[in-house]
Amino acid sequence: MIIRSKAPLRLGLAGGGTDVSPYSEKYGGYVLNATIDMYAYCTLELQKNGQIIFSATDLEEYYESELTDYLKLDGNLDLHKAIYNRIVKQFNNGIPFPVKLTTYSDAPAGSGLGSSSTMVVAIIKAFVEALSLPLGEYDIAHLAYEIERKDVGLSGGKQDQYAATFGGFNFMEFYKNDRVIVNPLRIKKWIINELESSMILYYTGISRESAKIIDEQTRNVIEKKEQSLIAMEELKADALAMKESLLKGNIQALAFYLGKSWDSKKKIASTISNHYLEDIYKKAINAGAYAGKVSGAGGGGFMMFIVDPTKRLQVIKSLRENGGAVMDFHFVKHGTQGWRIE
């Protein structure tokens, strides 16, 4: 039997960073995001030869082990190992089982589209299908968060796991004790069409480690640096305002808050932007873009811009002169999916 699964990547529209501990526990966080038709994929095959095999084909990483109930985390496919460890311990009575996982993603690591967390969700979904686990959407997202942040110890927030699991346009609330509320937004089709016509997704070609940026952000919150805390409050307010603009289909207002959020985001940590990103941003604005921001923690990865659709091609032409790539995309409503091949 073969199990396949996939989970959609997301664009962080507003509020990103307010979902990161300890800020979300102390002050509460708001995030507006939406999933797109780029995915993390997993194929799960139950083995008969008593081996555990992981193959991340996009990363060109491979791991093989004899049957065991615990795989040591040593830097090689640790997320795959940590998921296996947790599934065996929590859902299979500590009994190991032979399995082969083959994974790949449409986006590179460090892209700012939540690729690592989305992959965790896709792998968990494959195990849910294979073992018929009684896990709902909140359960899968929370398990993905715990594995990534606590079991593996990677710094980051909570929005990516919930976006990949639920899918669609969502306004998310984050509170203490890991309490998360996902509010699905019913966006009219004409608004989605207009937003797709008005958005440009640009890959800068820079892969960055979000953990380092988030660690600096976390230190600033712990040390109660005023500029960072004020910027966080601005991000939350912008997420609320952008949600209203989106629901009403006011794309120019949405663009205003997108640009405003980018200005606030840069005050949270010094590594969020750099000269290269600022140069790209200025060129896009000069070519006719209303506003833009980096998706995710910052530092590189994907940037998104909102433009007048009549000026779309001239902005794209300007962006391509920087050597990166403009990506075609569409918003998707569904979250993670899994299916069996008998």
SVG drawing of the C-alpha trace seen along z (x, -y; Angstrom):
<svg xmlns="http://www.w3.org/2000/svg" viewBox="-18 -55 42 63">
<polyline fill="none" stroke="black" stroke-width="0.4" points="0.0,0.0 1.2,-3.5 0.1,-6.7 0.5,-10.1 -0.1,-13.5 0.5,-17.1 0.2,-20.4 0.0,-24.0 2.6,-26.7 1.4,-30.0 1.9,-33.8 2.1,-35.7 0.1,-38.8 0.1,-40.5 1.0,-40.0 3.8,-37.6 6.1,-37.5 3.3,-38.1 2.7,-34.3 6.2,-33.7 6.9,-32.9 7.2,-34.6 5.3,-37.6 2.1,-35.6 1.9,-34.3 2.3,-37.7 0.4,-40.0 -1.5,-37.8 -0.8,-37.6 -2.9,-38.2 -1.8,-36.8 -3.5,-37.1 -2.3,-34.5 -3.4,-32.6 -2.3,-29.3 -1.2,-29.0 -0.8,-26.3 2.7,-25.4 3.1,-22.3 5.2,-20.0 4.7,-16.4 5.2,-13.1 4.9,-9.4 4.8,-6.8 5.4,-3.2 5.1,-0.5 8.2,1.7 8.5,5.5 12.3,5.6 12.5,4.1 14.2,0.9 13.4,-2.8 14.2,-4.9 13.9,-8.7 14.6,-10.4 14.3,-14.1 14.8,-14.3 14.8,-18.1 17.4,-18.4 19.4,-15.4 19.5,-14.0 19.0,-10.3 18.8,-8.3 18.5,-4.6 18.3,-2.7 17.5,0.7 14.2,1.0 14.2,-0.9 11.8,-2.9 14.0,-6.0 16.1,-7.7 18.8,-10.0 18.6,-13.6 22.0,-14.4 21.4,-17.1 20.5,-14.7 16.7,-14.9 15.9,-15.6 12.3,-16.6 11.6,-13.3 13.2,-11.5 11.4,-13.5 8.0,-12.9 8.7,-9.1 9.9,-9.2 6.7,-11.0 4.3,-8.8 5.9,-5.6 5.9,-6.8 2.5,-8.6 0.4,-6.7 1.9,-3.2 2.5,-2.1 6.2,-2.5 6.3,0.2 8.6,-0.6 7.5,0.1 9.4,0.2 8.6,-2.7 9.9,-4.6 9.3,-8.3 10.0,-10.2 9.5,-14.0 10.0,-17.1 8.8,-20.7 7.9,-23.2 9.8,-25.8 13.4,-25.8 14.2,-25.8 14.5,-29.4 11.9,-30.6 9.7,-32.5 6.7,-30.4 6.7,-28.2 8.2,-25.3 9.7,-23.4 6.6,-23.5 4.4,-22.6 6.6,-19.6 6.1,-18.5 2.3,-18.8 2.4,-16.8 4.4,-14.0 2.1,-13.8 -0.9,-13.7 0.6,-10.7 1.0,-8.9 -2.6,-9.9 -3.8,-8.1 -1.5,-5.1 -2.4,-4.4 -6.0,-5.8 -5.2,-8.2 -8.1,-10.2 -6.5,-13.6 -8.4,-16.7 -7.0,-19.9 -6.2,-21.5 -4.5,-18.3 -2.3,-17.9 -1.3,-21.6 -0.5,-21.5 1.5,-18.2 3.5,-19.7 4.3,-22.8 5.4,-20.7 7.6,-18.4 9.3,-21.3 9.6,-23.7 10.0,-21.5 11.2,-18.1 13.7,-19.4 14.2,-22.8 13.8,-25.0 12.9,-28.6 9.8,-30.0 6.1,-30.7 2.9,-28.8 1.2,-30.2 2.8,-28.0 1.6,-24.7 -2.0,-26.0 -2.0,-27.5 -0.8,-24.3 -3.3,-22.2 -6.4,-24.4 -5.7,-26.0 -7.4,-29.0 -7.5,-32.6 -7.4,-32.7 -7.2,-35.2 -5.4,-33.5 -5.3,-34.4 -2.5,-33.2 -2.6,-33.2 -0.9,-31.7 -1.0,-28.0 -0.7,-27.3 -4.3,-28.4 -4.9,-29.1 -8.1,-30.2 -8.3,-29.9 -10.9,-32.1 -11.5,-31.0 -12.4,-34.0 -15.0,-33.8 -13.5,-35.9 -15.7,-36.5 -14.4,-35.1 -14.1,-38.5 -11.9,-39.7 -9.6,-36.7 -9.4,-37.2 -8.5,-40.9 -5.9,-40.1 -4.3,-37.5 -4.2,-40.0 -2.7,-42.6 0.0,-40.5 3.5,-39.6 5.4,-36.8 9.2,-37.3 11.9,-34.9 15.0,-36.9 17.3,-33.9 18.5,-34.3 17.9,-31.4 18.0,-32.5 17.9,-30.9 14.7,-32.2 15.8,-30.9 18.6,-33.5 16.2,-36.3 13.5,-35.0 16.1,-34.5 17.0,-38.2 13.3,-39.1 12.8,-36.9 15.7,-38.5 14.2,-42.0 10.8,-40.9 12.4,-39.3 14.5,-42.4 11.4,-44.5 13.0,-46.8 10.4,-49.5 10.9,-49.8 10.3,-46.1 7.2,-46.0 5.6,-49.0 6.3,-47.5 4.6,-44.3 1.5,-46.2 1.5,-47.9 1.7,-44.6 -1.3,-43.3 -3.3,-46.4 -2.3,-46.1 -3.4,-42.5 -6.9,-43.6 -7.1,-46.4 -5.9,-44.3 -8.5,-41.6 -11.2,-44.3 -9.7,-45.6 -9.5,-42.1 -13.1,-41.2 -14.4,-44.4 -12.2,-44.0 -10.3,-47.3 -7.0,-46.3 -5.5,-49.8 -6.1,-49.8 -4.7,-46.3 -1.6,-47.5 -1.3,-50.5 -1.3,-48.2 1.1,-45.7 3.6,-48.5 3.0,-49.8 3.5,-46.3 6.8,-46.0 8.0,-49.2 6.9,-48.0 8.4,-44.5 11.9,-46.0 11.9,-47.5 11.5,-44.2 15.0,-42.9 18.0,-44.3 18.4,-41.3 14.9,-41.3 15.9,-43.5 19.2,-44.3 20.5,-46.6 19.8,-44.0 16.1,-43.6 15.7,-47.4 17.1,-47.9 14.6,-45.4 11.8,-47.1 12.7,-50.6 13.0,-49.3 9.5,-47.7 8.0,-50.9 9.6,-53.0 8.3,-50.7 4.7,-51.2 4.1,-48.8 1.9,-50.2 3.7,-48.4 5.4,-45.1 7.0,-43.0 9.0,-39.9 7.0,-36.8 8.0,-35.1 10.7,-36.1 12.6,-38.3 16.2,-38.4 15.5,-36.9 13.3,-34.3 10.1,-35.4 8.9,-39.0 5.3,-39.9 4.1,-43.1 0.7,-44.7 0.4,-46.5 -2.1,-48.1 -2.8,-45.2 -2.2,-47.5 1.3,-48.0 2.0,-44.4 4.3,-43.6 6.5,-46.6 7.0,-45.8 7.8,-42.2 10.3,-43.4 12.0,-45.6 12.1,-42.7 13.7,-40.3 16.5,-42.7 17.6,-41.8 18.3,-38.2 15.5,-36.6 12.4,-34.8 8.8,-35.8 6.5,-32.9 3.0,-32.3 0.6,-31.3 -3.1,-31.0 -4.7,-31.0 -6.1,-27.6 -8.9,-26.9 -7.9,-23.4 -5.4,-22.5 -3.4,-19.3 -4.7,-16.2 -3.9,-12.5 -4.9,-9.5 -4.3,-5.8 -3.1,-3.8 -4.0,-0.2"/>
</svg>
